[in-house]
Amino acid sequence: MDIENLSEGAGEFTSHSYLVEGKALIDAGKDYIVLNRLEGINLEKIIVTHSHHDHIENLELILNKHNPKIYAFAPDKIEIETKELKDGEKVMLGEKEFEVIHTPGHTEDSICLYNKEEKILFSGDTVFPNGIFGRTDLKDGDNDKIVRSVEKLAELDVKKIFPGHGHYGEENGNQHILEALEKAKEELKEKR
């Protein structure tokens, strides 16, 4: 599968923006590097993993130059026309099918995208490599829900993980998810 991180080299606090199969973007990011790297691309759609500003700030600027359809779990949280995604729905990114997995906890509208054929997970800010899981101390964050969401991801067969920040394309996705689940459960226990 052809996956390119258009935010490579961007600022430390920007989110990753993945171009999949040269036609679909996972998260719009907030850095101009993404906009510049989209030049000459026939962008068909953008999937928003959640509505935090660092994942959607470029949406309007991208729409001014391209004409993609935008999809999100909670379209009402995004100020431009957006189509609604549902948990369990299948979406095509280029020629590849991905399942939408609702993973609240970091935000109420968080989703991940999973390709069963190649065992690839776009995990947004739900889970990251090296046992890290999404923050729950922001608006809409919820400790119980992040644990349940990571448990849901632990049931998948994941080879590579592509999170919203940090290292991406890491192998042994299942191991990273299980480590995050263990740490999330520990933290939840400590807060009770």
C-alpha positions in Angstrom: 0.0 0.0 0.0 1.3 3.4 -0.9 1.3 5.7 2.2 3.2 9.0 2.4 3.4 11.2 5.4 3.0 14.7 4.0 3.8 16.3 7.3 7.3 14.8 7.4 9.6 17.5 8.7 6.8 19.7 10.0 6.8 21.3 13.5 6.9 19.1 16.6 3.2 19.8 17.5 1.6 19.3 14.2 -0.3 16.1 13.4 0.7 13.6 10.7 -1.2 13.9 7.4 -1.1 10.6 5.5 -1.7 10.5 1.7 -3.0 7.0 0.9 -2.8 5.6 -2.6 -2.2 9.1 -3.9 -5.9 10.0 -3.5 -7.1 10.1 0.1 -5.7 12.1 3.0 -6.0 11.0 6.7 -6.1 14.2 8.7 -5.4 17.7 7.2 -2.9 18.8 9.7 -2.1 22.5 10.4 1.3 22.9 8.6 1.9 24.5 5.2 4.2 21.7 4.3 1.1 19.5 3.8 -0.4 22.1 1.5 2.7 22.4 -0.6 3.0 18.6 -0.9 -0.5 18.3 -2.2 0.3 20.4 -5.2 -0.6 18.4 -8.4 -2.4 15.7 -6.4 -5.9 14.8 -7.5 -7.3 14.5 -3.9 -10.6 12.7 -3.7 -11.3 12.6 0.0 -10.1 13.6 3.5 -10.9 11.4 6.5 -10.7 13.3 9.9 -9.7 11.0 12.8 -11.0 13.6 15.3 -11.8 17.3 15.5 -8.8 18.7 17.4 -7.5 21.8 15.6 -4.1 20.2 14.8 -5.8 17.6 12.7 -8.3 19.9 10.8 -6.7 23.4 10.6 -5.8 23.0 6.9 -9.2 21.7 5.8 -10.5 25.0 4.4 -7.1 25.8 2.7 -7.1 22.4 1.1 -10.7 22.9 -0.1 -9.7 26.2 -1.7 -7.2 24.3 -4.0 -8.7 20.9 -4.3 -12.3 19.6 -4.2 -12.2 16.5 -1.9 -15.1 15.2 0.0 -14.5 15.4 3.8 -15.6 12.6 6.2 -15.7 12.6 10.0 -17.5 10.7 12.8 -19.1 14.0 14.1 -19.5 16.3 11.2 -21.2 18.9 13.4 -17.8 19.5 15.1 -16.3 20.7 11.8 -17.3 24.0 10.4 -17.3 23.0 6.7 -19.5 20.6 4.9 -18.6 17.1 6.0 -20.1 13.6 5.5 -20.8 11.4 8.5 -18.9 8.2 9.1 -20.4 5.4 11.2 -18.7 2.8 13.4 -18.1 -0.4 11.3 -18.6 1.4 8.0 -16.3 0.5 5.1 -14.5 3.4 3.2 -12.3 3.2 0.2 -9.0 5.0 0.2 -7.9 4.7 -3.4 -8.5 1.0 -4.2 -8.1 -0.1 -0.6 -10.9 -0.8 1.9 -10.8 0.4 5.5 -13.1 -0.2 8.4 -14.1 2.8 10.5 -13.7 2.0 14.2 -15.1 4.5 16.7 -12.6 4.9 19.5 -13.7 7.5 22.0 -11.5 8.4 25.0 -9.1 11.0 23.6 -12.2 12.8 22.1 -15.7 11.6 21.8 -15.5 11.7 18.0 -12.2 9.8 17.6 -11.9 7.1 15.0 -9.3 4.7 13.7 -9.1 3.2 10.2 -8.2 -0.5 9.7 -7.2 -2.4 6.5 -7.6 -6.1 7.3 -5.9 -7.2 4.1 -2.5 -5.5 4.8 -3.1 -5.3 8.6 -2.6 -1.5 8.7 -4.1 0.8 11.4 -4.4 4.5 11.2 -4.8 5.2 14.9 -5.3 8.9 15.1 -4.6 10.0 18.7 -6.1 6.9 20.2 -2.9 4.8 20.4 0.7 5.3 19.5 3.8 3.1 19.3 5.7 2.1 22.4 2.7 1.7 24.7 1.4 5.3 24.5 -2.3 6.1 24.4 -4.2 9.3 23.7 -4.5 12.0 26.4 -7.7 12.0 28.3 -7.3 15.3 30.2 -8.7 17.5 27.4 -12.3 18.3 26.7 -14.3 15.1 25.8 -11.5 13.0 27.2 -12.5 9.9 29.2 -10.3 7.4 31.0 -12.8 4.5 30.9 -13.5 5.1 27.2 -9.9 5.1 26.2 -9.4 1.7 27.9 -12.4 0.3 26.1 -11.3 1.7 22.8 -7.7 0.3 23.1 -9.3 -3.0 24.1 -11.2 -2.9 20.8 -8.0 -2.2 18.8 -6.3 -5.1 20.7 -8.7 -7.5 19.0 -7.4 -6.6 15.6 -4.5 -8.2 13.8 -2.3 -5.1 13.2 1.1 -5.3 11.5 1.8 -1.6 11.0 0.5 1.4 13.0 0.2 5.0 11.7 -0.7 7.3 14.6 -1.5 11.0 14.6 1.9 12.0 16.1 5.3 10.6 16.7 6.9 7.5 15.1 4.8 6.0 12.3 4.9 2.9 10.1 6.1 0.9 13.1 6.0 -2.9 12.7 4.5 -5.2 15.5 1.4 -3.0 15.8 -0.3 -5.6 18.1 2.6 -5.3 20.6 2.4 -1.5 20.7 -1.4 -1.7 21.2 -1.1 -4.3 24.0 1.5 -2.2 25.8 -0.8 0.9 25.5 -3.7 -1.1 26.9 -1.7 -2.3 29.9 -0.5 1.3 30.6 -4.0 2.7 30.1 -5.5 0.2 32.6 -2.8 1.0 35.1 -3.4 4.7 34.9 -7.2 4.2 35.2 -6.7 2.1 38.3 -4.4 4.8 39.8 -7.1 7.5 39.2 -9.9 5.5 40.9 
